[in-house]
Amino acid sequence: MQAFLDRLGRDPVLQARVEIAVTADEVAVLAQDLGFAVSGSDLLMLSRRSTPGVRMTRVQHPGEYPGRYY
């Protein structure tokens, strides 16, 4: 996970792709395509955390269970 976040922090093309992703699972697929073992659940667990160059923010969608991933 940390290796993916490090790459994300220094790769503006990857950042742009992540920005247009709608779900954590879509971001996970981007990471997996690059060879990183990341799941959507892993990403959701990182909400409100940051690493140099990357801040994870979880968007609340209607119908989700509050507090499910934090």
PDB file of N, CA, C and O in Angstrom:
ATOM      1  N   MET A   1       0.816  -1.184   0.000  1.00  0.00           N
ATOM      2  CA  MET A   1       0.000   0.000   0.000  1.00  0.00           C
ATOM      3  C   MET A   1       0.865   1.255   0.000  1.00  0.00           C
ATOM      4  O   MET A   1       0.636   2.172  -0.789  1.00  0.00           O
ATOM      5  N   GLN A   2       1.855   1.295   0.881  1.00  0.00           N
ATOM      6  CA  GLN A   2       2.699   2.490   0.978  1.00  0.00           C
ATOM      7  C   GLN A   2       3.463   2.744  -0.319  1.00  0.00           C
ATOM      8  O   GLN A   2       3.649   3.896  -0.712  1.00  0.00           O
ATOM      9  N   ALA A   3       3.905   1.682  -0.985  1.00  0.00           N
ATOM     10  CA  ALA A   3       4.624   1.850  -2.254  1.00  0.00           C
ATOM     11  C   ALA A   3       3.710   2.489  -3.306  1.00  0.00           C
ATOM     12  O   ALA A   3       4.158   3.331  -4.084  1.00  0.00           O
ATOM     13  N   PHE A   4       2.441   2.096  -3.333  1.00  0.00           N
ATOM     14  CA  PHE A   4       1.497   2.707  -4.264  1.00  0.00           C
ATOM     15  C   PHE A   4       1.299   4.174  -3.931  1.00  0.00           C
ATOM     16  O   PHE A   4       1.292   5.016  -4.830  1.00  0.00           O
ATOM     17  N   LEU A   5       1.138   4.495  -2.656  1.00  0.00           N
ATOM     18  CA  LEU A   5       0.939   5.890  -2.261  1.00  0.00           C
ATOM     19  C   LEU A   5       2.164   6.736  -2.580  1.00  0.00           C
ATOM     20  O   LEU A   5       2.036   7.892  -2.983  1.00  0.00           O
ATOM     21  N   ASP A   6       3.349   6.164  -2.401  1.00  0.00           N
ATOM     22  CA  ASP A   6       4.576   6.882  -2.754  1.00  0.00           C
ATOM     23  C   ASP A   6       4.596   7.198  -4.242  1.00  0.00           C
ATOM     24  O   ASP A   6       4.924   8.314  -4.644  1.00  0.00           O
ATOM     25  N   ARG A   7       4.248   6.219  -5.047  1.00  0.00           N
ATOM     26  CA  ARG A   7       4.212   6.434  -6.499  1.00  0.00           C
ATOM     27  C   ARG A   7       3.152   7.469  -6.858  1.00  0.00           C
ATOM     28  O   ARG A   7       3.388   8.344  -7.690  1.00  0.00           O
ATOM     29  N   LEU A   8       2.008   7.368  -6.242  1.00  0.00           N
ATOM     30  CA  LEU A   8       0.930   8.313  -6.487  1.00  0.00           C
ATOM     31  C   LEU A   8       1.362   9.736  -6.153  1.00  0.00           C
ATOM     32  O   LEU A   8       1.008  10.676  -6.864  1.00  0.00           O
ATOM     33  N   GLY A   9       2.116   9.897  -5.087  1.00  0.00           N
ATOM     34  CA  GLY A   9       2.561  11.216  -4.658  1.00  0.00           C
ATOM     35  C   GLY A   9       3.510  11.889  -5.635  1.00  0.00           C
ATOM     36  O   GLY A   9       3.634  13.114  -5.623  1.00  0.00           O
ATOM     37  N   ARG A  10       4.176  11.122  -6.473  1.00  0.00           N
ATOM     38  CA  ARG A  10       5.148  11.720  -7.389  1.00  0.00           C
ATOM     39  C   ARG A  10       4.809  11.533  -8.866  1.00  0.00           C
ATOM     40  O   ARG A  10       5.608  11.901  -9.727  1.00  0.00           O
ATOM     41  N   ASP A  11       3.646  10.969  -9.178  1.00  0.00           N
ATOM     42  CA  ASP A  11       3.260  10.711 -10.559  1.00  0.00           C
ATOM     43  C   ASP A  11       1.996  11.503 -10.914  1.00  0.00           C
ATOM     44  O   ASP A  11       0.890  11.076 -10.582  1.00  0.00           O
ATOM     45  N   PRO A  12       2.149  12.658 -11.590  1.00  0.00           N
ATOM     46  CA  PRO A  12       0.973  13.486 -11.893  1.00  0.00           C
ATOM     47  C   PRO A  12      -0.029  12.815 -12.836  1.00  0.00           C
ATOM     48  O   PRO A  12      -1.224  13.101 -12.753  1.00  0.00           O
ATOM     49  N   VAL A  13       0.417  11.946 -13.714  1.00  0.00           N
ATOM     50  CA  VAL A  13      -0.504  11.240 -14.609  1.00  0.00           C
ATOM     51  C   VAL A  13      -1.377  10.281 -13.793  1.00  0.00           C
ATOM     52  O   VAL A  13      -2.589  10.212 -13.995  1.00  0.00           O
ATOM     53  N   LEU A  14      -0.761   9.553 -12.885  1.00  0.00           N
ATOM     54  CA  LEU A  14      -1.522   8.645 -12.014  1.00  0.00           C
ATOM     55  C   LEU A  14      -2.471   9.436 -11.126  1.00  0.00           C
ATOM     56  O   LEU A  14      -3.602   9.009 -10.896  1.00  0.00           O
ATOM     57  N   GLN A  15      -2.028  10.575 -10.627  1.00  0.00           N
ATOM     58  CA  GLN A  15      -2.895  11.428  -9.807  1.00  0.00           C
ATOM     59  C   GLN A  15      -4.142  11.831 -10.580  1.00  0.00           C
ATOM     60  O   GLN A  15      -5.244  11.807 -10.032  1.00  0.00           O
ATOM     61  N   ALA A  16      -3.980  12.198 -11.838  1.00  0.00           N
ATOM     62  CA  ALA A  16      -5.124  12.593 -12.662  1.00  0.00           C
ATOM     63  C   ALA A  16      -6.084  11.422 -12.854  1.00  0.00           C
ATOM     64  O   ALA A  16      -7.300  11.607 -12.825  1.00  0.00           O
ATOM     65  N   ARG A  17      -5.551  10.229 -13.048  1.00  0.00           N
ATOM     66  CA  ARG A  17      -6.394   9.046 -13.221  1.00  0.00           C
ATOM     67  C   ARG A  17      -7.159   8.721 -11.943  1.00  0.00           C
ATOM     68  O   ARG A  17      -8.327   8.333 -11.988  1.00  0.00           O
ATOM     69  N   VAL A  18      -6.490   8.884 -10.805  1.00  0.00           N
ATOM     70  CA  VAL A  18      -7.143   8.627  -9.517  1.00  0.00           C
ATOM     71  C   VAL A  18      -8.236   9.666  -9.261  1.00  0.00           C
ATOM     72  O   VAL A  18      -9.296   9.335  -8.730  1.00  0.00           O
ATOM     73  N   GLU A  19      -7.982  10.906  -9.632  1.00  0.00           N
ATOM     74  CA  GLU A  19      -8.968  11.977  -9.407  1.00  0.00           C
ATOM     75  C   GLU A  19     -10.279  11.719 -10.139  1.00  0.00           C
ATOM     76  O   GLU A  19     -11.343  12.092  -9.644  1.00  0.00           O
ATOM     77  N   ILE A  20     -10.221  11.083 -11.313  1.00  0.00           N
ATOM     78  CA  ILE A  20     -11.463  10.845 -12.061  1.00  0.00           C
ATOM     79  C   ILE A  20     -12.128   9.517 -11.700  1.00  0.00           C
ATOM     80  O   ILE A  20     -13.245   9.239 -12.136  1.00  0.00           O
ATOM     81  N   ALA A  21     -11.445   8.705 -10.908  1.00  0.00           N
ATOM     82  CA  ALA A  21     -12.039   7.440 -10.458  1.00  0.00           C
ATOM     83  C   ALA A  21     -13.206   7.755  -9.525  1.00  0.00           C
ATOM     84  O   ALA A  21     -13.132   8.677  -8.713  1.00  0.00           O
ATOM     85  N   VAL A  22     -14.269   6.990  -9.647  1.00  0.00           N
ATOM     86  CA  VAL A  22     -15.480   7.240  -8.870  1.00  0.00           C
ATOM     87  C   VAL A  22     -15.463   6.490  -7.537  1.00  0.00           C
ATOM     88  O   VAL A  22     -15.963   6.999  -6.534  1.00  0.00           O
ATOM     89  N   THR A  23     -14.895   5.292  -7.523  1.00  0.00           N
ATOM     90  CA  THR A  23     -14.935   4.467  -6.319  1.00  0.00           C
ATOM     91  C   THR A  23     -13.524   4.050  -5.890  1.00  0.00           C
ATOM     92  O   THR A  23     -12.569   4.126  -6.663  1.00  0.00           O
ATOM     93  N   ALA A  24     -13.429   3.618  -4.659  1.00  0.00           N
ATOM     94  CA  ALA A  24     -12.156   3.102  -4.151  1.00  0.00           C
ATOM     95  C   ALA A  24     -11.749   1.849  -4.929  1.00  0.00           C
ATOM     96  O   ALA A  24     -10.561   1.606  -5.142  1.00  0.00           O
ATOM     97  N   ASP A  25     -12.720   1.069  -5.345  1.00  0.00           N
ATOM     98  CA  ASP A  25     -12.409  -0.127  -6.133  1.00  0.00           C
ATOM     99  C   ASP A  25     -11.768   0.244  -7.473  1.00  0.00           C
ATOM    100  O   ASP A  25     -10.876  -0.461  -7.945  1.00  0.00           O
ATOM    101  N   GLU A  26     -12.208   1.330  -8.081  1.00  0.00           N
ATOM    102  CA  GLU A  26     -11.595   1.779  -9.334  1.00  0.00           C
ATOM    103  C   GLU A  26     -10.145   2.208  -9.106  1.00  0.00           C
ATOM    104  O   GLU A  26      -9.277   1.930  -9.933  1.00  0.00           O
ATOM    105  N   VAL A  27      -9.887   2.877  -7.997  1.00  0.00           N
ATOM    106  CA  VAL A  27      -8.510   3.262  -7.666  1.00  0.00           C
ATOM    107  C   VAL A  27      -7.680   2.008  -7.414  1.00  0.00           C
ATOM    108  O   VAL A  27      -6.524   1.935  -7.830  1.00  0.00           O
ATOM    109  N   ALA A  28      -8.259   1.030  -6.741  1.00  0.00           N
ATOM    110  CA  ALA A  28      -7.556  -0.225  -6.477  1.00  0.00           C
ATOM    111  C   ALA A  28      -7.178  -0.922  -7.779  1.00  0.00           C
ATOM    112  O   ALA A  28      -6.086  -1.481  -7.887  1.00  0.00           O
ATOM    113  N   VAL A  29      -8.064  -0.894  -8.761  1.00  0.00           N
ATOM    114  CA  VAL A  29      -7.761  -1.514 -10.058  1.00  0.00           C
ATOM    115  C   VAL A  29      -6.584  -0.793 -10.722  1.00  0.00           C
ATOM    116  O   VAL A  29      -5.716  -1.435 -11.315  1.00  0.00           O
ATOM    117  N   LEU A  30      -6.554   0.537 -10.623  1.00  0.00           N
ATOM    118  CA  LEU A  30      -5.410   1.290 -11.154  1.00  0.00           C
ATOM    119  C   LEU A  30      -4.118   0.819 -10.488  1.00  0.00           C
ATOM    120  O   LEU A  30      -3.108   0.598 -11.157  1.00  0.00           O
ATOM    121  N   ALA A  31      -4.161   0.668  -9.168  1.00  0.00           N
ATOM    122  CA  ALA A  31      -2.979   0.214  -8.423  1.00  0.00           C
ATOM    123  C   ALA A  31      -2.596  -1.201  -8.832  1.00  0.00           C
ATOM    124  O   ALA A  31      -1.419  -1.495  -9.041  1.00  0.00           O
ATOM    125  N   GLN A  32      -3.583  -2.071  -8.946  1.00  0.00           N
ATOM    126  CA  GLN A  32      -3.319  -3.465  -9.318  1.00  0.00           C
ATOM    127  C   GLN A  32      -2.734  -3.560 -10.720  1.00  0.00           C
ATOM    128  O   GLN A  32      -1.872  -4.401 -10.976  1.00  0.00           O
ATOM    129  N   ASP A  33      -3.196  -2.703 -11.635  1.00  0.00           N
ATOM    130  CA  ASP A  33      -2.647  -2.690 -12.994  1.00  0.00           C
ATOM    131  C   ASP A  33      -1.167  -2.325 -13.004  1.00  0.00           C
ATOM    132  O   ASP A  33      -0.431  -2.687 -13.922  1.00  0.00           O
ATOM    133  N   LEU A  34      -0.743  -1.603 -11.969  1.00  0.00           N
ATOM    134  CA  LEU A  34       0.669  -1.221 -11.845  1.00  0.00           C
ATOM    135  C   LEU A  34       1.468  -2.225 -11.010  1.00  0.00           C
ATOM    136  O   LEU A  34       2.663  -2.038 -10.782  1.00  0.00           O
ATOM    137  N   GLY A  35       0.803  -3.286 -10.557  1.00  0.00           N
ATOM    138  CA  GLY A  35       1.495  -4.331  -9.816  1.00  0.00           C
ATOM    139  C   GLY A  35       1.451  -4.202  -8.305  1.00  0.00           C
ATOM    140  O   GLY A  35       2.184  -4.898  -7.601  1.00  0.00           O
ATOM    141  N   PHE A  36       0.603  -3.323  -7.800  1.00  0.00           N
ATOM    142  CA  PHE A  36       0.490  -3.145  -6.348  1.00  0.00           C
ATOM    143  C   PHE A  36      -0.693  -3.944  -5.825  1.00  0.00           C
ATOM    144  O   PHE A  36      -1.758  -3.959  -6.443  1.00  0.00           O
ATOM    145  N   ALA A  37      -0.511  -4.604  -4.695  1.00  0.00           N
ATOM    146  CA  ALA A  37      -1.583  -5.386  -4.071  1.00  0.00           C
ATOM    147  C   ALA A  37      -2.395  -4.469  -3.165  1.00  0.00           C
ATOM    148  O   ALA A  37      -2.113  -4.348  -1.972  1.00  0.00           O
ATOM    149  N   VAL A  38      -3.408  -3.824  -3.744  1.00  0.00           N
ATOM    150  CA  VAL A  38      -4.239  -2.860  -3.029  1.00  0.00           C
ATOM    151  C   VAL A  38      -5.701  -3.206  -3.311  1.00  0.00           C
ATOM    152  O   VAL A  38      -6.064  -3.545  -4.437  1.00  0.00           O
ATOM    153  N   SER A  39      -6.529  -3.116  -2.280  1.00  0.00           N
ATOM    154  CA  SER A  39      -7.964  -3.339  -2.477  1.00  0.00           C
ATOM    155  C   SER A  39      -8.721  -2.048  -2.166  1.00  0.00           C
ATOM    156  O   SER A  39      -8.196  -1.141  -1.520  1.00  0.00           O
ATOM    157  N   GLY A  40      -9.947  -1.990  -2.632  1.00  0.00           N
ATOM    158  CA  GLY A  40     -10.783  -0.840  -2.331  1.00  0.00           C
ATOM    159  C   GLY A  40     -10.995  -0.682  -0.837  1.00  0.00           C
ATOM    160  O   GLY A  40     -11.019   0.440  -0.332  1.00  0.00           O
ATOM    161  N   SER A  41     -11.148  -1.781  -0.130  1.00  0.00           N
ATOM    162  CA  SER A  41     -11.319  -1.728   1.330  1.00  0.00           C
ATOM    163  C   SER A  41     -10.090  -1.149   2.011  1.00  0.00           C
ATOM    164  O   SER A  41     -10.210  -0.372   2.958  1.00  0.00           O
ATOM    165  N   ASP A  42      -8.894  -1.528   1.528  1.00  0.00           N
ATOM    166  CA  ASP A  42      -7.652  -0.966   2.077  1.00  0.00           C
ATOM    167  C   ASP A  42      -7.659   0.548   1.942  1.00  0.00           C
ATOM    168  O   ASP A  42      -7.310   1.265   2.881  1.00  0.00           O
ATOM    169  N   LEU A  43      -8.055   1.028   0.783  1.00  0.00           N
ATOM    170  CA  LEU A  43      -8.072   2.467   0.538  1.00  0.00           C
ATOM    171  C   LEU A  43      -9.086   3.176   1.421  1.00  0.00           C
ATOM    172  O   LEU A  43      -8.804   4.258   1.935  1.00  0.00           O
ATOM    173  N   LEU A  44     -10.249   2.591   1.603  1.00  0.00           N
ATOM    174  CA  LEU A  44     -11.267   3.204   2.450  1.00  0.00           C
ATOM    175  C   LEU A  44     -10.813   3.302   3.901  1.00  0.00           C
ATOM    176  O   LEU A  44     -11.187   4.236   4.610  1.00  0.00           O
ATOM    177  N   MET A  45     -10.021   2.357   4.338  1.00  0.00           N
ATOM    178  CA  MET A  45      -9.514   2.372   5.715  1.00  0.00           C
ATOM    179  C   MET A  45      -8.535   3.520   5.936  1.00  0.00           C
ATOM    180  O   MET A  45      -8.284   3.902   7.080  1.00  0.00           O
ATOM    181  N   LEU A  46      -7.980   4.074   4.864  1.00  0.00           N
ATOM    182  CA  LEU A  46      -7.002   5.159   4.974  1.00  0.00           C
ATOM    183  C   LEU A  46      -7.640   6.539   4.948  1.00  0.00           C
ATOM    184  O   LEU A  46      -6.926   7.542   4.937  1.00  0.00           O
ATOM    185  N   SER A  47      -8.955   6.616   4.939  1.00  0.00           N
ATOM    186  CA  SER A  47      -9.625   7.903   4.881  1.00  0.00           C
ATOM    187  C   SER A  47      -9.145   8.819   5.992  1.00  0.00           C
ATOM    188  O   SER A  47      -8.946   8.399   7.132  1.00  0.00           O
ATOM    189  N   ARG A  48      -8.967  10.078   5.632  1.00  0.00           N
ATOM    190  CA  ARG A  48      -8.506  11.143   6.544  1.00  0.00           C
ATOM    191  C   ARG A  48      -7.040  11.036   6.907  1.00  0.00           C
ATOM    192  O   ARG A  48      -6.591  11.731   7.818  1.00  0.00           O
ATOM    193  N   ARG A  49      -6.291  10.210   6.245  1.00  0.00           N
ATOM    194  CA  ARG A  49      -4.860  10.107   6.499  1.00  0.00           C
ATOM    195  C   ARG A  49      -4.110  10.715   5.333  1.00  0.00           C
ATOM    196  O   ARG A  49      -4.675  10.927   4.260  1.00  0.00           O
ATOM    197  N   SER A  50      -2.835  10.995   5.548  1.00  0.00           N
ATOM    198  CA  SER A  50      -2.042  11.550   4.454  1.00  0.00           C
ATOM    199  C   SER A  50      -0.635  10.996   4.494  1.00  0.00           C
ATOM    200  O   SER A  50      -0.155  10.515   5.520  1.00  0.00           O
ATOM    201  N   THR A  51      -0.003  11.076   3.363  1.00  0.00           N
ATOM    202  CA  THR A  51       1.386  10.705   3.186  1.00  0.00           C
ATOM    203  C   THR A  51       1.953  11.795   2.292  1.00  0.00           C
ATOM    204  O   THR A  51       1.170  12.444   1.599  1.00  0.00           O
ATOM    205  N   PRO A  52       3.224  12.036   2.258  1.00  0.00           N
ATOM    206  CA  PRO A  52       3.740  13.139   1.451  1.00  0.00           C
ATOM    207  C   PRO A  52       3.203  13.115   0.004  1.00  0.00           C
ATOM    208  O   PRO A  52       3.412  12.155  -0.737  1.00  0.00           O
ATOM    209  N   GLY A  53       2.513  14.190  -0.367  1.00  0.00           N
ATOM    210  CA  GLY A  53       1.980  14.317  -1.710  1.00  0.00           C
ATOM    211  C   GLY A  53       0.611  13.711  -1.926  1.00  0.00           C
ATOM    212  O   GLY A  53       0.046  13.848  -3.011  1.00  0.00           O
ATOM    213  N   VAL A  54       0.054  13.035  -0.910  1.00  0.00           N
ATOM    214  CA  VAL A  54      -1.242  12.354  -1.073  1.00  0.00           C
ATOM    215  C   VAL A  54      -2.066  12.540   0.195  1.00  0.00           C
ATOM    216  O   VAL A  54      -1.579  12.329   1.306  1.00  0.00           O
ATOM    217  N   ARG A  55      -3.325  12.938   0.010  1.00  0.00           N
ATOM    218  CA  ARG A  55      -4.266  12.991   1.131  1.00  0.00           C
ATOM    219  C   ARG A  55      -5.487  12.178   0.727  1.00  0.00           C
ATOM    220  O   ARG A  55      -6.102  12.439  -0.308  1.00  0.00           O
ATOM    221  N   MET A  56      -5.833  11.204   1.540  1.00  0.00           N
ATOM    222  CA  MET A  56      -6.983  10.351   1.257  1.00  0.00           C
ATOM    223  C   MET A  56      -8.234  10.965   1.880  1.00  0.00           C
ATOM    224  O   MET A  56      -8.263  11.286   3.068  1.00  0.00           O
ATOM    225  N   THR A  57      -9.253  11.118   1.059  1.00  0.00           N
ATOM    226  CA  THR A  57     -10.524  11.652   1.522  1.00  0.00           C
ATOM    227  C   THR A  57     -11.629  10.751   1.008  1.00  0.00           C
ATOM    228  O   THR A  57     -11.721  10.479  -0.189  1.00  0.00           O
ATOM    229  N   ARG A  58     -12.445  10.303   1.904  1.00  0.00           N
ATOM    230  CA  ARG A  58     -13.562   9.434   1.543  1.00  0.00           C
ATOM    231  C   ARG A  58     -14.798  10.283   1.324  1.00  0.00           C
ATOM    232  O   ARG A  58     -15.143  11.111   2.166  1.00  0.00           O
ATOM    233  N   VAL A  59     -15.460  10.084   0.209  1.00  0.00           N
ATOM    234  CA  VAL A  59     -16.683  10.818  -0.116  1.00  0.00           C
ATOM    235  C   VAL A  59     -17.865   9.997   0.382  1.00  0.00           C
ATOM    236  O   VAL A  59     -18.006   8.819   0.052  1.00  0.00           O
ATOM    237  N   GLN A  60     -18.706  10.636   1.177  1.00  0.00           N
ATOM    238  CA  GLN A  60     -19.899   9.960   1.675  1.00  0.00           C
ATOM    239  C   GLN A  60     -20.949   9.917   0.564  1.00  0.00           C
ATOM    240  O   GLN A  60     -21.270  10.947  -0.029  1.00  0.00           O
ATOM    241  N   HIS A  61     -21.470   8.752   0.288  1.00  0.00           N
ATOM    242  CA  HIS A  61     -22.523   8.588  -0.706  1.00  0.00           C
ATOM    243  C   HIS A  61     -23.819   8.212   0.004  1.00  0.00           C
ATOM    244  O   HIS A  61     -23.790   7.500   1.008  1.00  0.00           O
ATOM    245  N   PRO A  62     -24.947   8.678  -0.503  1.00  0.00           N
ATOM    246  CA  PRO A  62     -26.231   8.327   0.120  1.00  0.00           C
ATOM    247  C   PRO A  62     -26.420   6.811   0.191  1.00  0.00           C
ATOM    248  O   PRO A  62     -26.094   6.083  -0.746  1.00  0.00           O
ATOM    249  N   GLY A  63     -26.946   6.364   1.307  1.00  0.00           N
ATOM    250  CA  GLY A  63     -27.251   4.950   1.464  1.00  0.00           C
ATOM    251  C   GLY A  63     -26.129   4.124   2.066  1.00  0.00           C
ATOM    252  O   GLY A  63     -26.309   2.928   2.297  1.00  0.00           O
ATOM    253  N   GLU A  64     -24.970   4.731   2.329  1.00  0.00           N
ATOM    254  CA  GLU A  64     -23.874   3.978   2.937  1.00  0.00           C
ATOM    255  C   GLU A  64     -24.028   3.976   4.451  1.00  0.00           C
ATOM    256  O   GLU A  64     -24.674   4.848   5.032  1.00  0.00           O
ATOM    257  N   TYR A  65     -23.430   2.993   5.061  1.00  0.00           N
ATOM    258  CA  TYR A  65     -23.468   2.895   6.515  1.00  0.00           C
ATOM    259  C   TYR A  65     -22.443   3.854   7.112  1.00  0.00           C
ATOM    260  O   TYR A  65     -21.251   3.725   6.834  1.00  0.00           O
ATOM    261  N   PRO A  66     -22.879   4.807   7.923  1.00  0.00           N
ATOM    262  CA  PRO A  66     -21.921   5.737   8.536  1.00  0.00           C
ATOM    263  C   PRO A  66     -20.929   4.994   9.432  1.00  0.00           C
ATOM    264  O   PRO A  66     -21.314   4.102  10.188  1.00  0.00           O
ATOM    265  N   GLY A  67     -19.681   5.358   9.345  1.00  0.00           N
ATOM    266  CA  GLY A  67     -18.660   4.782  10.203  1.00  0.00           C
ATOM    267  C   GLY A  67     -18.207   3.398   9.816  1.00  0.00           C
ATOM    268  O   GLY A  67     -17.453   2.773  10.563  1.00  0.00           O
ATOM    269  N   ARG A  68     -18.632   2.900   8.690  1.00  0.00           N
ATOM    270  CA  ARG A  68     -18.304   1.526   8.305  1.00  0.00           C
ATOM    271  C   ARG A  68     -16.811   1.304   8.133  1.00  0.00           C
ATOM    272  O   ARG A  68     -16.308   0.233   8.472  1.00  0.00           O
ATOM    273  N   TYR A  69     -16.093   2.288   7.615  1.00  0.00           N
ATOM    274  CA  TYR A  69     -14.680   2.100   7.311  1.00  0.00           C
ATOM    275  C   TYR A  69     -13.748   2.917   8.185  1.00  0.00           C
ATOM    276  O   TYR A  69     -12.557   3.008   7.889  1.00  0.00           O
ATOM    277  N   TYR A  70     -14.256   3.509   9.245  1.00  0.00           N
ATOM    278  CA  TYR A  70     -13.381   4.293  10.134  1.00  0.00           C
ATOM    279  C   TYR A  70     -13.856   4.235  11.535  1.00  0.00           C
ATOM    280  O   TYR A  70     -13.245   4.834  12.420  1.00  0.00           O
TER     281      TYR A  70
END
